[in-house]
C-alpha cells in the first residue's frame, strides 16, 4: 500500500461577541498558546469524526489524520 501525504490549512475565525458569557470569561483568561491548542484540538476532533464516517464503507482509499505533535 502506498501512502501519500498532503496538507490542508484551516482558518478559524473567532467572534467573541457571540460567545456565551461564561465561555467568554474562560476565553479571555486563556493565554494565546492555550487558545491555539484549544482550536487545533477542536478542529482535529471534528475532522476525525468526518473521516471516520467517510471511510466506514471500506473504500479503496483510507484518509486519516496524521498527528504532527
Backbone as XML, in Angstrom:
<?xml version="1.0"?>
<chain id="A" units="angstrom">
  <residue number="1" name="UNK">
    <atom name="N" x="0.839" y="-1.175" z="0.000"/>
    <atom name="CA" x="0.000" y="0.000" z="0.000"/>
    <atom name="C" x="0.887" y="1.241" z="0.000"/>
  </residue>
  <residue number="2" name="UNK">
    <atom name="N" x="0.581" y="2.186" z="-0.849"/>
    <atom name="CA" x="1.323" y="3.439" z="-0.903"/>
    <atom name="C" x="0.608" y="4.494" z="-0.075"/>
  </residue>
  <residue number="3" name="UNK">
    <atom name="N" x="1.394" y="5.379" z="0.515"/>
    <atom name="CA" x="0.844" y="6.452" z="1.327"/>
    <atom name="C" x="1.241" y="7.780" z="0.710"/>
  </residue>
  <residue number="4" name="UNK">
    <atom name="N" x="0.282" y="8.656" z="0.545"/>
    <atom name="CA" x="0.521" y="9.989" z="0.010"/>
    <atom name="C" x="0.147" y="10.999" z="1.081"/>
  </residue>
  <residue number="5" name="UNK">
    <atom name="N" x="1.026" y="11.936" z="1.358"/>
    <atom name="CA" x="0.756" y="12.965" z="2.374"/>
    <atom name="C" x="0.441" y="14.291" z="1.687"/>
  </residue>
  <residue number="6" name="UNK">
    <atom name="N" x="-0.546" y="14.966" z="2.218"/>
    <atom name="CA" x="-0.890" y="16.289" z="1.731"/>
    <atom name="C" x="-1.335" y="17.125" z="2.925"/>
  </residue>
  <residue number="7" name="UNK">
    <atom name="N" x="-1.400" y="18.419" z="2.734"/>
    <atom name="CA" x="-1.680" y="19.335" z="3.832"/>
    <atom name="C" x="-2.930" y="20.153" z="3.527"/>
  </residue>
  <residue number="8" name="UNK">
    <atom name="N" x="-3.742" y="20.320" z="4.543"/>
    <atom name="CA" x="-4.902" y="21.206" z="4.467"/>
    <atom name="C" x="-4.721" y="22.240" z="5.569"/>
  </residue>
  <residue number="9" name="UNK">
    <atom name="N" x="-4.923" y="23.492" z="5.233"/>
    <atom name="CA" x="-4.825" y="24.557" z="6.225"/>
    <atom name="C" x="-6.232" y="25.030" z="6.572"/>
  </residue>
  <residue number="10" name="UNK">
    <atom name="N" x="-6.536" y="25.033" z="7.855"/>
    <atom name="CA" x="-7.816" y="25.514" z="8.331"/>
    <atom name="C" x="-7.642" y="26.919" z="8.897"/>
  </residue>
  <residue number="11" name="UNK">
    <atom name="N" x="-8.642" y="27.751" z="8.692"/>
    <atom name="CA" x="-8.657" y="29.093" z="9.258"/>
    <atom name="C" x="-9.869" y="29.175" z="10.175"/>
  </residue>
  <residue number="12" name="UNK">
    <atom name="N" x="-9.648" y="29.522" z="11.427"/>
    <atom name="CA" x="-10.737" y="29.649" z="12.396"/>
    <atom name="C" x="-10.919" y="31.124" z="12.718"/>
  </residue>
  <residue number="13" name="UNK">
    <atom name="N" x="-12.130" y="31.597" z="12.506"/>
    <atom name="CA" x="-12.452" y="32.974" z="12.848"/>
    <atom name="C" x="-13.271" y="32.960" z="14.134"/>
  </residue>
  <residue number="14" name="UNK">
    <atom name="N" x="-12.823" y="33.678" z="15.127"/>
    <atom name="CA" x="-13.489" y="33.724" z="16.420"/>
    <atom name="C" x="-14.255" y="35.044" z="16.538"/>
  </residue>
  <residue number="15" name="UNK">
    <atom name="N" x="-15.560" y="34.946" z="16.779"/>
    <atom name="CA" x="-16.387" y="36.129" z="17.001"/>
    <atom name="C" x="-16.707" y="36.179" z="18.492"/>
  </residue>
  <residue number="16" name="UNK">
    <atom name="N" x="-15.895" y="36.887" z="19.235"/>
    <atom name="CA" x="-16.023" y="36.934" z="20.690"/>
    <atom name="C" x="-17.354" y="37.534" z="21.139"/>
  </residue>
  <residue number="17" name="UNK">
    <atom name="N" x="-17.978" y="38.345" z="20.299"/>
    <atom name="CA" x="-19.253" y="38.957" z="20.657"/>
    <atom name="C" x="-20.388" y="37.940" z="20.744"/>
  </residue>
  <residue number="18" name="UNK">
    <atom name="N" x="-20.237" y="36.798" z="20.093"/>
    <atom name="CA" x="-21.285" y="35.787" z="20.093"/>
    <atom name="C" x="-20.990" y="34.618" z="21.032"/>
  </residue>
  <residue number="19" name="UNK">
    <atom name="N" x="-19.944" y="34.719" z="21.823"/>
    <atom name="CA" x="-19.636" y="33.688" z="22.816"/>
    <atom name="C" x="-20.592" y="33.829" z="24.000"/>
  </residue>
  <residue number="20" name="UNK">
    <atom name="N" x="-20.873" y="32.704" z="24.643"/>
    <atom name="CA" x="-21.635" y="32.797" z="25.884"/>
    <atom name="C" x="-20.796" y="33.571" z="26.897"/>
  </residue>
  <residue number="21" name="UNK">
    <atom name="N" x="-21.455" y="34.159" z="27.845"/>
    <atom name="CA" x="-20.737" y="34.960" z="28.843"/>
    <atom name="C" x="-19.729" y="34.102" z="29.606"/>
  </residue>
  <residue number="22" name="UNK">
    <atom name="N" x="-20.136" y="32.888" z="29.990"/>
    <atom name="CA" x="-19.244" y="32.007" z="30.745"/>
    <atom name="C" x="-18.015" y="31.627" z="29.926"/>
  </residue>
  <residue number="23" name="UNK">
    <atom name="N" x="-18.230" y="31.243" z="28.660"/>
    <atom name="CA" x="-17.081" y="30.868" z="27.842"/>
    <atom name="C" x="-16.218" y="32.085" z="27.534"/>
  </residue>
  <residue number="24" name="UNK">
    <atom name="N" x="-16.834" y="33.261" z="27.409"/>
    <atom name="CA" x="-16.071" y="34.486" z="27.170"/>
    <atom name="C" x="-15.069" y="34.763" z="28.267"/>
  </residue>
  <residue number="25" name="UNK">
    <atom name="N" x="-15.471" y="34.517" z="29.523"/>
    <atom name="CA" x="-14.545" y="34.697" z="30.651"/>
    <atom name="C" x="-13.381" y="33.711" z="30.562"/>
  </residue>
  <residue number="26" name="UNK">
    <atom name="N" x="-13.706" y="32.475" z="30.232"/>
    <atom name="CA" x="-12.661" y="31.447" z="30.094"/>
    <atom name="C" x="-11.722" y="31.813" z="28.952"/>
  </residue>
  <residue number="27" name="UNK">
    <atom name="N" x="-12.286" y="32.209" z="27.813"/>
    <atom name="CA" x="-11.505" y="32.571" z="26.629"/>
    <atom name="C" x="-10.560" y="33.733" z="26.937"/>
  </residue>
  <residue number="28" name="UNK">
    <atom name="N" x="-11.079" y="34.740" z="27.612"/>
    <atom name="CA" x="-10.259" y="35.912" z="27.945"/>
    <atom name="C" x="-9.100" y="35.553" z="28.878"/>
  </residue>
  <residue number="29" name="UNK">
    <atom name="N" x="-9.313" y="34.567" z="29.741"/>
    <atom name="CA" x="-8.276" y="34.182" z="30.706"/>
    <atom name="C" x="-7.209" y="33.262" z="30.096"/>
  </residue>
  <residue number="30" name="UNK">
    <atom name="N" x="-7.484" y="32.692" z="28.932"/>
    <atom name="CA" x="-6.534" y="31.759" z="28.300"/>
    <atom name="C" x="-5.380" y="32.508" z="27.658"/>
  </residue>
  <residue number="31" name="UNK">
    <atom name="N" x="-4.154" y="32.030" z="27.875"/>
    <atom name="CA" x="-3.032" y="32.580" z="27.103"/>
    <atom name="C" x="-3.199" y="32.215" z="25.622"/>
  </residue>
  <residue number="32" name="UNK">
    <atom name="N" x="-2.602" y="32.985" z="24.754"/>
    <atom name="CA" x="-2.707" y="32.752" z="23.310"/>
    <atom name="C" x="-2.346" y="31.338" z="22.895"/>
  </residue>
  <residue number="33" name="UNK">
    <atom name="N" x="-1.330" y="30.774" z="23.510"/>
    <atom name="CA" x="-0.891" y="29.411" z="23.186"/>
    <atom name="C" x="-1.988" y="28.399" z="23.511"/>
  </residue>
  <residue number="34" name="UNK">
    <atom name="N" x="-2.681" y="28.596" z="24.640"/>
    <atom name="CA" x="-3.763" y="27.694" z="25.027"/>
    <atom name="C" x="-4.967" y="27.848" z="24.107"/>
  </residue>
  <residue number="35" name="UNK">
    <atom name="N" x="-5.222" y="29.060" z="23.650"/>
    <atom name="CA" x="-6.317" y="29.273" z="22.694"/>
    <atom name="C" x="-6.045" y="28.503" z="21.408"/>
  </residue>
  <residue number="36" name="UNK">
    <atom name="N" x="-4.820" y="28.615" z="20.909"/>
    <atom name="CA" x="-4.450" y="27.909" z="19.681"/>
    <atom name="C" x="-4.565" y="26.396" z="19.860"/>
  </residue>
  <residue number="37" name="UNK">
    <atom name="N" x="-4.130" y="25.894" z="20.989"/>
    <atom name="CA" x="-4.223" y="24.468" z="21.289"/>
    <atom name="C" x="-5.691" y="24.026" z="21.326"/>
  </residue>
  <residue number="38" name="UNK">
    <atom name="N" x="-6.541" y="24.826" z="21.953"/>
    <atom name="CA" x="-7.976" y="24.531" z="22.016"/>
    <atom name="C" x="-8.570" y="24.454" z="20.611"/>
  </residue>
  <residue number="39" name="UNK">
    <atom name="N" x="-8.248" y="25.437" z="19.776"/>
    <atom name="CA" x="-8.764" y="25.467" z="18.404"/>
    <atom name="C" x="-8.266" y="24.260" z="17.616"/>
  </residue>
  <residue number="40" name="UNK">
    <atom name="N" x="-6.977" y="23.957" z="17.720"/>
    <atom name="CA" x="-6.419" y="22.804" z="16.996"/>
    <atom name="C" x="-7.075" y="21.500" z="17.432"/>
  </residue>
  <residue number="41" name="UNK">
    <atom name="N" x="-7.230" y="21.302" z="18.729"/>
    <atom name="CA" x="-7.835" y="20.064" z="19.235"/>
    <atom name="C" x="-9.297" y="19.949" z="18.817"/>
  </residue>
  <residue number="42" name="UNK">
    <atom name="N" x="-10.007" y="21.051" z="18.833"/>
    <atom name="CA" x="-11.409" y="21.034" z="18.408"/>
    <atom name="C" x="-11.520" y="20.685" z="16.924"/>
  </residue>
  <residue number="43" name="UNK">
    <atom name="N" x="-10.685" y="21.313" z="16.109"/>
    <atom name="CA" x="-10.695" y="21.041" z="14.670"/>
    <atom name="C" x="-10.319" y="19.593" z="14.402"/>
  </residue>
  <residue number="44" name="UNK">
    <atom name="N" x="-9.313" y="19.092" z="15.106"/>
    <atom name="CA" x="-8.882" y="17.705" z="14.931"/>
    <atom name="C" x="-10.010" y="16.735" z="15.252"/>
  </residue>
  <residue number="45" name="UNK">
    <atom name="N" x="-10.755" y="16.999" z="16.287"/>
    <atom name="CA" x="-11.876" y="16.151" z="16.674"/>
    <atom name="C" x="-12.961" y="16.143" z="15.598"/>
  </residue>
  <residue number="46" name="UNK">
    <atom name="N" x="-13.288" y="17.314" z="15.073"/>
    <atom name="CA" x="-14.311" y="17.413" z="14.026"/>
    <atom name="C" x="-13.865" y="16.670" z="12.772"/>
  </residue>
  <residue number="47" name="UNK">
    <atom name="N" x="-12.619" y="16.858" z="12.360"/>
    <atom name="CA" x="-12.106" y="16.209" z="11.154"/>
    <atom name="C" x="-12.047" y="14.695" z="11.347"/>
  </residue>
  <residue number="48" name="UNK">
    <atom name="N" x="-11.614" y="14.235" z="12.510"/>
    <atom name="CA" x="-11.571" y="12.794" z="12.769"/>
    <atom name="C" x="-12.963" y="12.177" z="12.670"/>
  </residue>
  <residue number="49" name="UNK">
    <atom name="N" x="-13.977" y="12.845" z="13.202"/>
    <atom name="CA" x="-15.354" y="12.345" z="13.105"/>
    <atom name="C" x="-15.794" y="12.248" z="11.647"/>
  </residue>
  <residue number="50" name="UNK">
    <atom name="N" x="-15.478" y="13.283" z="10.874"/>
    <atom name="CA" x="-15.829" y="13.280" z="9.454"/>
    <atom name="C" x="-15.130" y="12.147" z="8.715"/>
  </residue>
  <residue number="51" name="UNK">
    <atom name="N" x="-13.827" y="11.978" z="8.957"/>
    <atom name="CA" x="-13.065" y="10.935" z="8.253"/>
    <atom name="C" x="-13.547" y="9.543" z="8.626"/>
  </residue>
  <residue number="52" name="UNK">
    <atom name="N" x="-13.917" y="9.345" z="9.867"/>
    <atom name="CA" x="-14.444" y="8.052" z="10.292"/>
    <atom name="C" x="-15.688" y="7.690" z="9.468"/>
  </residue>
  <residue number="53" name="UNK">
    <atom name="N" x="-16.585" y="8.656" z="9.314"/>
    <atom name="CA" x="-17.800" y="8.421" z="8.539"/>
    <atom name="C" x="-17.491" y="8.247" z="7.056"/>
  </residue>
  <residue number="54" name="UNK">
    <atom name="N" x="-16.554" y="9.013" z="6.543"/>
    <atom name="CA" x="-16.212" y="8.936" z="5.120"/>
    <atom name="C" x="-15.557" y="7.613" z="4.746"/>
  </residue>
  <residue number="55" name="UNK">
    <atom name="N" x="-14.835" y="6.997" z="5.669"/>
    <atom name="CA" x="-14.084" y="5.774" z="5.369"/>
    <atom name="C" x="-14.794" y="4.490" z="5.799"/>
  </residue>
  <residue number="56" name="UNK">
    <atom name="N" x="-15.955" y="4.564" z="6.421"/>
    <atom name="CA" x="-16.537" y="3.376" z="7.034"/>
    <atom name="C" x="-17.050" y="2.329" z="6.052"/>
  </residue>
  <residue number="57" name="UNK">
    <atom name="N" x="-17.171" y="2.649" z="4.810"/>
    <atom name="CA" x="-17.650" y="1.663" z="3.840"/>
    <atom name="C" x="-16.530" y="0.859" z="3.193"/>
  </residue>
  <residue number="58" name="UNK">
    <atom name="N" x="-15.329" y="0.909" z="3.746"/>
    <atom name="CA" x="-14.214" y="0.123" z="3.202"/>
    <atom name="C" x="-13.797" y="0.581" z="1.820"/>
  </residue>
  <residue number="59" name="UNK">
    <atom name="N" x="-13.740" y="1.875" z="1.617"/>
    <atom name="CA" x="-13.367" y="2.414" z="0.314"/>
    <atom name="C" x="-11.927" y="2.036" z="-0.023"/>
  </residue>
  <residue number="60" name="UNK">
    <atom name="N" x="-11.558" y="2.246" z="-1.246"/>
    <atom name="CA" x="-10.217" y="1.885" z="-1.714"/>
    <atom name="C" x="-9.155" y="2.831" z="-1.183"/>
  </residue>
  <residue number="61" name="UNK">
    <atom name="N" x="-9.560" y="3.999" z="-0.708"/>
    <atom name="CA" x="-8.612" y="4.952" z="-0.127"/>
    <atom name="C" x="-9.072" y="5.273" z="1.287"/>
  </residue>
  <residue number="62" name="UNK">
    <atom name="N" x="-8.173" y="5.151" z="2.214"/>
    <atom name="CA" x="-8.469" y="5.480" z="3.602"/>
    <atom name="C" x="-7.731" y="6.776" z="3.923"/>
  </residue>
  <residue number="63" name="UNK">
    <atom name="N" x="-8.475" y="7.774" z="4.345"/>
    <atom name="CA" x="-7.883" y="9.062" z="4.727"/>
    <atom name="C" x="-7.901" y="9.130" z="6.241"/>
  </residue>
  <residue number="64" name="UNK">
    <atom name="N" x="-6.765" y="9.506" z="6.826"/>
    <atom name="CA" x="-6.687" y="9.615" z="8.272"/>
    <atom name="C" x="-5.938" y="10.886" z="8.627"/>
  </residue>
  <residue number="65" name="UNK">
    <atom name="N" x="-6.086" y="11.280" z="9.859"/>
    <atom name="CA" x="-5.419" y="12.480" z="10.342"/>
    <atom name="C" x="-4.087" y="12.098" z="10.951"/>
  </residue>
  <residue number="66" name="UNK">
    <atom name="N" x="-3.001" y="12.634" z="10.410"/>
    <atom name="CA" x="-1.663" y="12.364" z="10.945"/>
    <atom name="C" x="-1.396" y="13.327" z="12.093"/>
  </residue>
  <residue number="67" name="UNK">
    <atom name="N" x="-0.866" y="12.820" z="13.176"/>
    <atom name="CA" x="-0.563" y="13.662" z="14.319"/>
    <atom name="C" x="0.843" y="14.200" z="14.174"/>
  </residue>
  <residue number="68" name="UNK">
    <atom name="N" x="0.941" y="15.520" z="14.045"/>
    <atom name="CA" x="2.249" y="16.164" z="13.893"/>
    <atom name="C" x="2.777" y="16.717" z="15.212"/>
  </residue>
  <residue number="69" name="UNK">
    <atom name="N" x="2.175" y="16.292" z="16.307"/>
    <atom name="CA" x="2.669" y="16.704" z="17.606"/>
    <atom name="C" x="2.084" y="17.895" z="18.183"/>
  </residue>
</chain>
